[in-house]
Amino acid sequence: MVRLLGKASSINVRKVMWTCAELGVPFEREDWGSGFRSTQDPAFLALNPNAMVPVLVDGEAVLWESNTICRYLATRYGDGSAASLLPRDALARAKVEQWMDWQATELNNAWRYAFMGLVRGSAAHQDPDQIAASLAGWNRQMGLLERQLAASGDYVTGAAFSLADVVLGVSAHRWRKTPMDSRPDYPAIAAWMSRLVARPGAGAWLPDDTA
């Protein structure tokens, strides 16, 4: 049985749980992180010196960084076909991974200040100008995803559902649920999200996505 360390409210934990559901991989999740057991605990640091969730323990394998964990699961438990979460074909795989990398770098960096201020209520993230700039950057990045979905069809890289949809799906859910005065109307994203929540198990990882 795979062990997953991290609280369920973390989008990085959610993407791993969703990947497991898509692959039919059973797992046991343990609550670690803010509000639960501290990731500064020596037992946790022995698994992840970066002190962040999630951590995956699969037999002797120990991994951290959520997108890496998702890649491992798809490679370890997927069939590698053209319609798999992470295709074996080099170019098809690279297209999935480029959107995963974009999610972890450009998209995440855009929303961080606004999310910490508006949702988490962080005292260090209350500058209104910086919140506004973060929201504007977030919406611009989501516009890039909107254009990609309008061109690609049902899913991020084309007709087949992939890991790109998992990692971007949880990020898009966060964007749709974060309070902001003005949110662009992105119909391709809305239609895509409707397809995502209809997938078996996805509703648990994209709670109440009715925007």
C-alpha positions in Angstrom: 0.0 0.0 0.0 1.4 3.4 -1.0 1.7 5.9 1.8 1.0 9.6 1.1 2.1 12.2 3.7 0.2 15.5 3.6 -3.1 17.2 4.4 -5.9 16.8 2.0 -6.5 20.6 1.6 -3.1 21.0 -0.1 -3.5 21.2 -3.9 -0.2 19.4 -4.2 -1.5 16.5 -2.2 -4.7 16.6 -4.1 -3.0 16.2 -7.5 -1.2 13.0 -6.1 -4.5 11.6 -4.8 -6.2 12.3 -8.1 -3.4 10.6 -10.0 -3.7 7.5 -7.8 -7.5 7.5 -8.4 -6.9 7.6 -12.2 -4.4 4.8 -12.0 -6.3 2.7 -9.5 -3.5 2.8 -7.0 -4.6 2.3 -3.4 -3.0 4.6 -0.9 -3.1 5.5 2.8 -2.9 9.2 3.5 -1.4 10.7 6.8 -2.1 14.2 7.9 1.0 16.3 7.9 1.4 20.1 7.5 -0.1 23.2 9.0 -2.8 22.3 11.6 -1.5 18.7 11.8 1.8 17.0 12.5 4.7 19.4 11.8 6.8 18.8 8.8 9.7 19.9 10.9 9.4 16.7 12.8 12.7 14.7 12.5 10.7 11.7 11.2 9.3 13.8 8.3 12.6 15.6 7.6 14.3 12.2 7.3 11.9 11.6 4.3 11.9 15.1 2.9 14.6 17.6 4.0 12.7 20.3 2.2 10.0 20.0 4.9 7.1 20.3 2.4 4.1 18.1 1.6 3.5 15.7 -0.1 5.8 12.8 0.4 5.2 9.5 -1.2 6.4 6.2 0.2 6.1 3.3 -2.1 8.0 0.3 -0.7 11.6 1.4 -0.6 10.9 4.4 -2.8 10.6 7.8 -1.1 9.8 10.8 -3.2 8.9 14.5 -2.7 7.8 17.3 -5.1 4.3 16.7 -6.2 4.8 16.8 -10.0 7.7 14.3 -9.7 5.5 12.0 -7.6 2.8 12.2 -10.3 5.3 11.4 -13.0 6.6 8.4 -11.0 3.1 7.0 -10.4 2.1 7.3 -14.0 5.4 5.6 -15.1 5.3 3.0 -12.4 1.6 2.1 -12.7 0.5 3.3 -16.1 0.7 1.4 -19.4 2.6 4.1 -21.3 0.1 4.1 -24.2 -0.7 7.1 -26.3 -3.8 7.7 -24.1 -2.0 7.1 -20.8 -1.5 9.9 -18.2 2.2 10.1 -19.3 2.7 8.7 -22.8 5.8 6.7 -23.7 6.3 8.6 -27.0 9.0 11.2 -26.4 7.3 14.2 -28.0 3.8 13.4 -26.6 5.4 13.0 -23.1 7.4 16.3 -23.5 4.2 18.2 -24.3 2.5 16.9 -21.2 5.6 17.7 -19.1 6.0 21.2 -20.4 2.6 22.1 -19.1 3.3 20.5 -15.8 6.5 22.5 -15.5 4.7 25.7 -16.5 2.2 25.0 -13.7 4.9 24.6 -11.1 6.9 27.7 -12.2 5.0 30.4 -14.1 1.4 29.8 -12.9 2.2 29.1 -9.2 4.5 32.1 -9.0 1.7 34.4 -10.3 -1.0 33.5 -7.8 1.1 33.0 -4.6 0.9 36.6 -3.2 -2.8 37.1 -3.9 -3.8 33.6 -2.6 -1.8 34.1 0.7 -3.4 37.5 1.3 -7.0 36.8 0.2 -7.5 33.2 1.2 -4.9 32.4 3.9 -5.1 35.9 5.5 -1.3 36.1 5.8 -0.3 39.3 7.5 2.8 39.4 5.3 0.7 39.5 2.2 -1.7 42.4 2.6 -0.3 45.1 0.4 -3.2 46.0 -1.9 -0.9 46.9 -4.8 0.9 43.7 -4.7 -2.4 41.7 -4.4 -3.7 43.5 -7.4 -0.5 42.8 -9.4 -0.6 39.2 -8.4 -4.2 38.9 -9.5 -3.5 40.5 -12.8 -0.6 38.2 -13.4 -2.7 35.2 -12.4 -5.4 36.1 -14.8 -2.9 36.6 -17.6 -1.4 33.2 -17.0 -4.9 31.6 -17.0 -5.5 33.4 -20.3 -2.6 31.5 -21.7 -4.3 28.2 -20.6 -7.6 29.4 -22.0 -6.0 29.9 -25.4 -4.3 26.5 -25.3 -7.6 24.7 -24.4 -9.5 26.6 -27.1 -6.9 25.3 -29.6 -6.2 21.8 -28.2 -9.7 20.4 -27.8 -11.0 18.4 -24.9 -7.8 18.4 -22.8 -4.6 20.4 -22.3 -2.5 18.6 -24.9 -5.3 17.3 -27.1 -7.9 14.6 -27.1 -6.4 12.5 -24.3 -6.6 13.2 -20.6 -3.1 13.4 -19.1 -1.1 14.5 -16.1 -1.2 18.0 -17.5 -4.9 18.1 -16.8 -4.4 16.8 -13.3 -1.9 19.4 -12.2 -3.5 22.2 -14.0 -7.0 21.1 -12.9 -6.3 21.6 -9.2 -4.6 25.0 -10.0 -7.6 26.1 -12.1 -9.9 25.1 -9.3 -8.0 27.3 -6.9 -8.3 30.2 -9.4 -12.0 29.7 -9.7 -12.5 29.6 -5.9 -10.3 32.5 -4.9 -12.3 35.7 -4.2 -11.5 38.5 -6.6 -13.4 41.6 -7.8 -13.1 40.7 -11.4 -12.5 37.3 -13.0 -12.2 37.0 -16.8 -14.7 34.9 -18.6 -12.8 32.0 -19.9 -15.3 29.6 -21.6 -12.7 27.0 -22.7 -11.5 26.6 -19.1 -15.1 26.4 -17.8 -16.0 23.6 -20.4 -12.7 21.8 -19.5 -13.4 21.9 -15.8 -16.9 20.4 -16.4 -15.2 17.5 -18.2 -12.7 17.1 -15.4 -15.2 16.9 -12.5 -17.2 14.3 -14.5 -14.2 11.9 -14.2 -14.4 9.1 -11.6 -13.1 10.3 -8.3 -12.3 13.9 -9.5 -15.0 15.5 -7.5 -13.2 14.6 -4.3 -10.1 16.5 -5.5 -12.0 19.5 -7.1 -14.6 20.1 -4.3 -17.7 22.1 -5.2 -16.4 23.4 -8.5 -19.6 25.0 -9.8 -18.3 28.3 -11.0 
